[in-house]
Each structure stands twice: as structure tokens, then as C-alpha cells.
């Protein structure tokens, strides 16, 4: 069990390291803004294990909302940024080549003062952040909304007459846990 926990913590640490690189180090120039980003990255990396432990033991149930929301946003940020690696890798040589043809020392520096690599990094970070936040927001809205009922009649030719009118219910993805509690599943049964 200890090995499994260590593996999960290592994977979470590597994901946060990657997110820090793509969302803090690459798009933010050195200075106080980057230091704030560094601090936020460390706090968010600690938040997930603290949430998982705190909500299981009951010692820190108040961490459920920020911790599980960050877990969802983290997952979508990771997936989106990983997908964006392909266009980033394709664009990087183009940016370097353009910089060389313009005679600049820094391959990505534009004569107007705009660093193309910085622009690409910021664009990817903003796109990933907005997309991850939107997907997570939609997921929260859907998960906290009322249950959706789908009534489907399935005629079965060989059904015994004694079972005529039998109703079956399938319940899926109801998100009972520290965020919603069991009251979320009680209510609408029409």
C-alpha cells in the first residue's frame, strides 16, 4: 500500500512540475509575478494529497471543494497542454528559423520587442486555462444538477406474462461524496 501511495504522489508531483513549467515558468518572466506563480504551484501540489487524506479521515472536510475542483482542473490542464505539445513542437523550429533570418541573437525575439516564444507560451497557457475552467464548470453544474431521468420502453418478445409491466432502474454517475452528500441522490424520483 505504501508503494502505491508513493507512486500516486510521484505522478501528482510530476504532473504539477509539468504544469508549473507550462503555466508559470514559460509564460511568466522572472520577477514577483513568477514568484507568486511558484508559490501557487507548490500550494496546489500540496492541496491534492491534503484533500485526499483530510476528507477520508474527516479532519479537513473543508478541503473537499477546493481540492477536488483543483484535481479536475489539473487533469484537464494536463490533457490540454499535452495535446498542445504537438503544435508547440512544430511551431518552435519555425520561430527559431524566423528569428535567425531576421538577424536576431535570440531566435524568438521580434524587432518590435515581442518574444514569440513568450507569446506562444502565454497563448497556450491562456487557452488551456480557459478550456479547463470551462469544462470543469460544466462538469460541476451537471454533477450538482438534478438527476436526469430517461424513460425507455424495451419490448421483449419472449418475456413471460408475469413480468409484463416490470420496471428496471439503472443509476449511474450520481457523484455522492464529500462535495454533494447523500441528500443529492434523494428527491426527484418521478
C-alpha positions in Angstrom: 0.0 0.0 0.0 2.8 2.4 0.8 4.4 1.8 -2.6 1.1 2.6 -4.3 0.7 5.9 -2.3 4.3 6.8 -3.2 3.6 6.1 -6.9 0.5 8.3 -6.8 2.4 11.1 -5.1 5.2 10.9 -7.6 2.8 11.0 -10.5 1.0 14.0 -9.0 4.3 15.7 -8.3 5.4 15.2 -12.0 2.1 16.5 -13.3 2.4 19.6 -11.1 6.0 20.1 -12.2 4.9 19.9 -15.9 2.0 22.4 -15.2 4.4 24.7 -13.4 6.7 24.7 -16.4 4.0 25.4 -18.9 1.8 27.7 -16.8 4.4 29.6 -14.7 8.0 29.3 -15.9 7.4 29.5 -19.7 4.8 32.3 -19.9 5.8 34.5 -17.0 9.1 36.4 -17.0 11.2 36.4 -13.8 10.0 38.7 -11.1 7.4 38.9 -8.4 4.6 37.5 -10.7 6.6 34.3 -11.3 7.3 34.0 -7.5 3.6 34.2 -6.9 3.1 31.5 -9.5 5.8 29.4 -7.9 4.1 29.6 -4.6 0.7 28.9 -6.1 2.1 25.8 -7.8 3.5 24.5 -4.6 0.3 25.1 -2.6 -1.8 23.4 -5.3 0.5 20.4 -5.4 0.1 20.0 -1.6 -3.6 20.6 -1.8 -4.5 17.3 -3.5 -2.8 14.9 -1.1 -4.1 17.1 1.8 -7.6 16.9 0.4 -7.5 13.1 -0.2 -6.2 12.5 3.3 -8.3 15.1 5.0 -11.6 14.2 3.5 -11.0 10.4 4.2 -10.1 11.0 7.8 -12.8 13.6 8.4 -10.2 16.1 9.7 -10.4 18.6 6.9 -13.7 18.2 5.0 -13.5 21.9 4.2 -10.8 21.0 1.7 -13.2 19.0 -0.4 -14.4 21.8 -2.7 -11.0 23.5 -3.4 -9.1 20.2 -3.5 -11.5 18.2 -5.8 -12.1 21.2 -8.1 -8.3 21.6 -8.4 -8.0 17.9 -9.1 -10.5 18.3 -12.0 -8.8 21.5 -13.4 -5.4 19.9 -13.0 -6.4 16.9 -15.0 -7.9 19.0 -17.9 -4.9 21.3 -17.9 -2.6 18.4 -18.2 -4.5 16.8 -21.0 -5.0 20.0 -22.9 -1.3 21.1 -22.5 -0.1 17.6 -23.5 -2.2 17.9 -26.7 -0.8 21.3 -27.3 2.8 19.9 -27.2 2.4 18.8 -30.8 1.7 22.2 -32.3 4.2 23.8 -29.9 7.0 21.4 -31.1 6.0 22.2 -34.7 6.0 26.0 -34.1 9.2 26.1 -32.1 11.6 25.4 -35.1 9.6 27.9 -37.2 10.0 30.6 -34.5 13.7 29.9 -34.3 14.2 29.9 -38.1 12.3 33.3 -38.4 14.5 34.8 -35.6 17.7 33.7 -37.4 16.5 35.1 -40.8 15.8 38.5 -39.1 19.3 38.6 -37.8 18.5 38.5 -34.1 20.7 36.9 -31.5 17.7 35.4 -29.6 16.0 33.1 -32.0 12.5 34.1 -30.9 13.0 37.9 -30.4 10.9 40.1 -32.7 12.2 43.5 -33.7 9.1 45.0 -32.2 10.1 43.7 -28.8 7.6 40.8 -28.6 9.2 37.5 -27.8 7.4 34.9 -30.0 8.2 32.0 -27.6 6.7 34.0 -24.8 3.7 34.8 -26.9 3.2 31.1 -27.8 3.6 30.1 -24.1 1.1 32.6 -22.9 -1.4 31.8 -25.6 -1.2 28.1 -24.8 -1.5 28.8 -21.0 -4.5 31.1 -21.5 -6.2 28.6 -23.9 -5.6 25.7 -21.6 -6.7 27.6 -18.5 -9.9 28.9 -20.0 -10.7 25.5 -21.6 -10.0 23.6 -18.4 -12.0 26.0 -16.3 -15.0 25.8 -18.7 -15.0 22.0 -18.8 -14.7 21.8 -15.0 -17.5 24.4 -14.6 -19.8 22.5 -16.9 -19.0 19.3 -15.0 -19.8 20.8 -11.7 -23.0 22.2 -13.0 -24.0 18.8 -14.4 -22.9 16.9 -11.3 -24.8 19.2 -8.9 -27.9 19.5 -11.0 -31.0 17.4 -10.6 -30.9 13.8 -11.7 -31.7 13.3 -15.4 -34.3 10.6 -16.0 -34.5 8.7 -19.3 -37.5 6.5 -19.7 -37.1 3.8 -22.3 -39.6 1.1 -23.2 -38.0 -2.0 -24.4 -40.4 -4.6 -25.9 -39.2 -8.2 -25.3 -41.0 -10.8 -27.3 -40.2 -13.7 -25.1 -41.0 -12.0 -21.8 -43.2 -14.1 -19.5 -46.7 -12.6 -18.9 -46.0 -12.4 -15.2 -43.2 -9.9 -15.8 -45.3 -7.6 -18.0 -45.0 -4.1 -16.7 -41.8 -4.7 -14.8 -39.7 -1.6 -14.3 -35.9 -1.6 -14.1 -33.8 1.3 -12.9 -30.2 1.9 -13.7 -28.4 4.5 -11.6 -25.1 5.9 -12.8 -22.7 8.7 -12.1 -24.5 10.2 -9.2 -21.5 11.8 -7.5 -22.3 11.0 -3.9 -19.3 12.0 -1.8 -17.8 14.8 0.2 -19.0 17.5 -2.2 -22.7 16.6 -2.5 -23.5 14.2 0.3 -26.3 11.6 0.1 -29.0 14.3 0.0 -28.1 14.8 -3.7 -29.5 11.3 -4.6 -32.8 11.7 -2.7 -35.6 13.8 -4.1 -36.7 13.5 -7.8 -38.0 10.0 -8.4 -40.8 10.8 -10.8 
